[in-house]
């Protein structure tokens, strides 16, 4: 099946037209309106430097329901010890840049190009992209970022400098999303790490049905702040 080439409009083809690996379309730009249309349709950009923009909608989809988070015994021990301070939306661009610089197993380079960094910084300015940051002695040591629409948080990337810093940030985020009654965390594609946290593979059709319902809720625009209870969750 030929891959759809995007034009000037922000309309995407039906996700059922995606290739078996999830590739749906190429081209277009990273304008905020196009990105928001993509996320609302269960589509996200993922490509390497030097490639055209590639848009994906994998089947199955890796999804975590916030209330189904699993905390391992080792993570529970980590949470009982003095931890980095977790903040939201105080260093968004720095988090994205750190994610771009983080070495990945079996990968060379990064898909987080300067163009993509600018695009998500624009979404952050619009209040729909958020960072969750781990700080130790006023030094950023881990974190993650993603996009929030309705009752769904679309995770994009994370990094860690100090051991478990990004995991602690993620647990704090999930606790807050439970408090806010979020429905879904979109983790995009399978990884052992995500599965260990309780994320499961879900048929794309089921994910899209849940997403449509979740998008009927009002979007909680930034800047986000952790509630005291969620910031201190053990």
C-alpha positions in Angstrom: 0.0 0.0 0.0 1.5 3.4 -1.0 2.3 5.8 1.9 0.3 9.0 1.8 2.1 12.2 1.2 0.8 15.2 3.2 0.2 18.5 1.6 -0.6 21.9 3.0 -3.8 20.9 4.7 -3.8 19.4 8.2 -5.9 16.4 7.1 -4.5 12.9 7.7 -5.5 9.7 5.9 -7.5 7.1 7.9 -5.1 5.2 10.2 -6.3 1.9 8.7 -4.1 2.8 5.7 -0.9 2.6 7.8 1.8 0.1 6.9 2.2 -3.0 9.1 5.0 -1.1 11.0 2.7 1.8 11.6 4.0 4.2 9.0 1.0 6.2 7.7 2.2 9.3 5.9 5.2 11.4 5.1 5.9 15.1 4.6 4.0 18.2 5.7 5.3 20.2 8.6 5.4 20.4 12.3 2.9 23.3 12.7 1.1 23.2 16.0 -2.3 22.8 14.3 -1.0 19.8 12.4 0.5 18.2 15.5 -2.7 18.6 17.5 -4.7 17.1 14.6 -2.3 14.2 14.5 -2.5 13.5 18.2 -6.2 13.7 18.3 -6.3 11.1 15.5 -3.9 8.7 17.2 -0.9 9.7 15.0 2.5 11.0 16.0 5.7 12.1 14.2 8.8 9.9 14.5 11.7 10.1 12.1 15.5 10.5 12.0 17.6 13.5 11.0 17.8 13.7 7.2 14.5 11.9 6.6 11.2 13.6 5.7 8.7 13.9 8.5 7.3 10.4 9.1 3.9 10.0 10.7 2.9 6.8 12.5 -0.1 5.1 14.0 1.1 1.6 15.2 -1.2 -1.3 15.8 -1.1 -2.5 18.5 -0.6 0.6 20.7 1.3 0.7 24.0 -1.0 2.2 26.6 -1.0 2.7 30.3 -4.1 3.4 32.3 -2.9 5.7 35.1 -4.6 3.7 37.9 -2.9 0.5 36.6 0.6 1.7 37.2 2.8 -1.0 38.7 5.6 -0.1 41.1 8.2 -2.7 41.6 9.7 -3.6 45.0 13.0 -1.9 44.0 11.1 1.2 42.8 9.1 1.3 46.1 12.4 1.2 48.0 13.6 4.1 45.9 10.5 6.1 46.6 11.0 5.7 50.4 14.4 7.4 50.3 15.3 11.0 49.9 14.5 11.9 46.3 15.0 14.6 43.7 12.5 17.4 43.8 9.9 16.9 41.1 8.6 20.0 39.2 6.5 20.6 36.2 6.9 23.0 33.3 9.9 25.0 34.7 12.5 23.9 32.1 10.6 22.5 29.1 13.1 23.2 26.4 16.0 21.9 28.5 14.2 18.6 29.1 13.6 18.2 25.4 17.2 18.9 24.6 18.4 16.5 27.3 16.1 13.8 25.8 17.7 14.5 22.4 21.2 14.2 23.8 20.5 11.0 25.8 22.3 7.9 24.2 19.8 5.2 23.3 20.7 1.4 23.1 20.9 0.3 19.5 20.3 3.8 18.1 22.6 6.4 16.6 21.6 10.0 16.5 18.2 11.2 17.7 14.7 11.8 16.2 14.4 15.0 18.3 15.8 17.5 15.8 16.0 21.3 16.3 12.9 21.6 14.2 11.0 19.2 16.5 12.3 20.9 19.6 11.0 24.2 18.4 7.6 22.6 17.4 7.1 21.1 20.9 8.3 24.3 22.6 5.5 26.0 20.6 3.0 23.5 22.0 4.3 24.2 25.4 3.8 27.9 25.0 0.2 27.0 24.0 -0.2 25.1 27.2 -0.6 21.6 25.8 2.9 20.2 26.0 4.4 19.6 29.5 7.6 18.6 31.1 8.1 16.8 34.4 11.5 17.4 35.9 13.7 15.9 38.6 15.9 18.4 40.3 18.8 17.6 42.7 20.7 20.5 44.3 19.1 22.8 41.6 20.5 20.6 38.9 18.2 18.9 36.3 18.9 15.2 36.6 16.0 13.6 34.8 12.6 14.1 33.3 10.1 13.6 30.6 7.8 15.5 28.3 4.7 14.9 26.3 1.4 16.4 25.0 -1.9 16.5 26.9 -5.3 16.6 25.3 -8.5 16.0 27.0 -8.0 13.1 29.5 -5.0 11.7 27.6 -1.3 12.3 28.1 0.8 11.4 25.1 4.3 10.6 26.3 7.2 11.5 24.0 10.5 10.9 25.6 12.5 10.8 28.9 16.0 11.1 30.1 18.0 10.4 33.2 21.4 11.5 34.5 21.0 10.3 38.1 19.8 6.7 38.6 16.0 6.3 38.6 15.4 10.1 38.3 13.1 9.8 35.3 11.3 6.9 36.8 10.6 8.9 39.9 9.3 11.8 37.8 7.1 9.4 35.8 5.6 7.9 39.0 4.9 11.4 40.3 3.2 12.3 37.0 1.1 9.2 37.0 0.0 10.0 40.6 -1.0 13.4 39.5 -2.9 12.1 36.4 -4.8 9.8 38.7 -5.7 12.7 40.9 -6.9 14.6 37.8 -8.9 11.5 36.7 -7.0 11.1 33.4 -8.0 8.1 31.3 -4.9 7.2 29.3 -1.2 7.6 28.9 -0.2 6.9 25.3 3.2 5.1 25.4 3.2 4.6 21.6 5.2 1.4 21.1 6.2 -1.6 23.2 9.2 -1.7 25.5 10.1 -4.0 28.4 10.4 -0.9 30.6 6.9 0.3 29.9 5.5 -3.2 30.3 7.1 -3.4 33.7 5.2 -0.2 34.7 1.9 -1.7 33.7 1.5 -0.5 30.2 -0.1 -3.0 27.8 -0.4 -3.4 24.1 -3.9 -2.5 22.9 -5.5 -2.9 19.5 -5.4 0.4 17.6 -9.1 0.4 17.1 -9.8 0.0 20.9 -7.2 2.7 21.6 -8.8 5.1 19.2 -12.3 4.5 20.7 -11.0 5.2 24.2 -9.1 8.3 22.9 -12.2 9.7 21.2 -14.1 9.5 24.5 -11.1 11.0 26.4 -10.9 13.9 24.1 -14.4 15.0 25.0 -13.1 16.2 28.3 -11.7 19.7 28.7 -7.9 19.9 28.2 -6.0 20.9 31.3 -3.7 23.6 29.9 -0.4 24.5 31.5 1.6 25.4 33.3 1.1 22.3 35.4 1.9 22.1 39.1 2.0 18.9 41.2 -0.4 18.8 44.1 1.4 18.4 47.4 -0.1 14.9 47.9 1.1 13.7 44.5 4.5 15.3 44.9 5.0 13.4 48.1 3.5 10.0 47.0 5.4 7.0 48.4 
